[in-house]
Amino acid sequence: MKQVTVGKNDAGQRLDKFLTKTFRSLPMSLMYRAIRRKDIKINGKRCEISTRLTEGDIVTLYLPDDALETAPPVYEFMHASKKLDIVYEDAQMMLLNKPVGLLVHPDDREFGDTLIFRVQRYLYEKGQYDPKAENNFTPALVNRIDRNTEGIVIAAKTAAALRILNERLKNREIQKYYLCLVHGTMPKDEDTLTGFLEKNSDQNRVYISDRQTGDASRTIATRYRVLEAHDGLSLLEIHLLTGRTHQIRAHLASIGHPLLGDGKYGTNAINKGTGFTHQALCSYRLKFEFSTPAEELDYLNGREFILQNVGFAENFHSGHITVPESNPRPEKPIFGKRYTKSAKKPEKTRKK
């Protein structure tokens, strides 16, 4: 026999989902049979597969111990660095300033030190996160930015906060603003760019077009405002109206204004001698604009958070960033041609 007490972050789940996450060795067929035979009970009473759990419920399982084995805890996050730049923190969530070069989540090249592991280690050592007390939930990130993009990332400390923030982000009730440096002078002081973006996972890049190119093609909207322009560069504030992969980098490059330092959507030749080997892009401003009550997070509505000192913006304003005159100028690609998959060339026909 084994008893498990349902915690706050597991409340609201179906019984079967809770059990499969908690006891990895429990066969599904055995679980369903045990529920039918009353070998699994909630608060000493019969339950159903679809029963929703509430905080404080006691789940009792009259099953063999080998079916209820749990792996010994291995806390990968303890290998992460303790460095964490916290912009804001309360009992529900955190805002972190992610530095350039740090991944938000593990991938096949980097597993030990990522932003989410730093957050989990911080909360664990602070006593606000105990993996043994949580059956399923772990602190998680709500949004993500590229490895070589810096700026604000949202982290949720509780399951309720994660659910609410994910919903608000999906409904565009969290406004995200970026600072970036681009090559050239923008055609207007401010404008909203629209188009279609298609992701190519094999190439780890996206393609922009002025028309829909297929089922995988997604609409995008990028609003920019010029803050300052000189020495062949422009400092822009970007309001991200849609949040697609590499959207800002690819969208601005598609109209002939690639980001300074971006070798993927620009070229290394135009960045030579500038000191930038990665894109000059920072998620510097976040505003919560909830259109409906946000439950536990309603106190965030109307609040705005801004990073005051963005390195490349400060250096550009003081005249410390310039583009050598000898560098080639960015090309002016035809919208939807250079940055989309080219069509097959027609086969040549032989003269008879």
JOTAMO-V802587 format. One line per field, one symbol per residue. phi: phi as a letter, one per 30 degrees, with the letter a starting at -180 (. if undefined). A space follows every 50 residues. Layout:
# JOTAMO-V802587
phi: ???
This chain:
# JOTAMO-V802587
phi: .bbbcdcedcdjddedddddddcddddedddddddddidbbchicdbcec eddbejecccbcbeeddcdbdddbcddddddddaccdaabdcabcccddd jcddbdbdcbbdcbdddddddeddddicbbeddcdbdbebccbbbdeccc kdbcbcdbdddddddddddddicbdcbbcacbdicddbdaacdblbbbcc ddchabbcbcbdcldddcdbbbcbbdcabahibbcccccddbcceheddd ddddcibddeidddccbdddceidiccbddbbdcbbbcbdcbechdcddd eidbbbddbcedddddddicbbcedddddedcddeicdcbddddddddcd dd
